[in-house]
Structure formats: C-alpha cells, structure tokens
Amino acid sequence: MKTAYWDAIKNRRTFYALDKEQVTSDERIRELVGEAVQHVPSSFNSQSSRVLILLGAEHDRLWDITKTELKKIVPQDAFAATQQKIDGAFRSGYGTVLYFEDTDVVEGLQESFPAYSENFPVWSQQSSGMLQFAVWTALEAEGWGASLQHYNPVIDDAVRQQWHVPESWKLVAQMPFGKPAAAPGEKAFAPLEGRVKLYS
C-alpha cells in the first residue's frame, strides 16, 4: 500500500475558507489538471471530459457572473447571504476548474453502439466524477484547498458566452480552489458494516 496515495485521499476535504495566495505555479496547476484529464479512464476510451482552468481575474469573473445570474432568481431578501457565501468561499480563492462533458462524443458513441445507448450518458458522468476526484486529490497533495460546486445550469449560457465554450460542452461542475485559510470541520463516518460486504 502506498502511504502517500492514501494520505492524499484521506486529506482531501471540502475547504470553504480560501485565500488568493499562490501555493504552486500556474504551470504546475495546468500540469496536474492535464495529467488527470489524460489518464482518468472513460468508457470505450471516449475521453469526453473537457476542462477550463480559470485563474486570477478570470476566476473572479466567473464568480461575479454567478452572482449576476443568481440575482435574477434568488429572492432579494435572501441574496445577501448568497453573495456572502460566493465571495467568502469561492471568489476568495485563487482559481476555479470548470468541468464539462462533450455531448458530441457521447452522442457519437450512442450512434455507433446503439445497444448501449442509454448507458453512455451515465458512463460519461462517472468518468467526469473520477476526473473531479483525481484533480481535487492532486490539488490537495500540492497544498491547495478546494470544494466542488454545481451552479449549472444557472450559469451555463453566461459561461459559454464569456469563454467561447463550444455548444457541445455541457457544464458539469465547478471547483474553486485556493490556499486554505482555515481547517475544514470534523467529518463523521458511518460504520463500514452494512456499507462494505466481503464474500469468499
């Protein structure tokens, strides 16, 4: 058992207190994300995952866009709390990884393998989930803190317009990250009995 591997997995937590101090170089961030995109498995080796890495002003712009879009649907008397959460837990970080799945790839597989047609969207999401976990854990191992957010589909059109995202890219999740500014809360674990069964 590789201790460092399991340490990275165990240490990966949701961090809501982030600041903008740089922990690693931007090129290192790109390298980590690129390695994950390259090597995370996908059904039929479809490689349908797509990623945008937003740093600095582009990261801030994403969360300003999110506030603008949410302001259209959140009741006015509740928006102050929403804005505080976005500014304090997400915009306060160093960057954001945006995860997409390319629906053209998924639909192409559905056409090529009709017997599995209903499964390809599910498998696509599973691959995306593995990618998100891989990147999250890699960022943690480098000293970053992160969380996983889902403001799609509220922000989809604005994101597509701002960063010229192809129509076939479907937004799946957003991962703001930054230098941890506070430790995460305690995490409770349900007993493994009943969750893991072994037969031999």
Protein Blocks (a to p, Z undefined) as FASTA:
>chain_A
ZZklmmmmmmpccdfbdcfbdfbdfklmmmmmmmmmmmmccehhlopaccdddehjlmmm
mmmmmmmmmmmmgcfklmmmmmmmmmmmmmmmmbdcdddddfklmmmmmmmmmmlmmmmm
mmmmmmmmmmmmmmmmmmmmnopacddddfbfklmmmmmmmnopafklccfbdcdddddf
bdcdddddddfehjaccdZZ
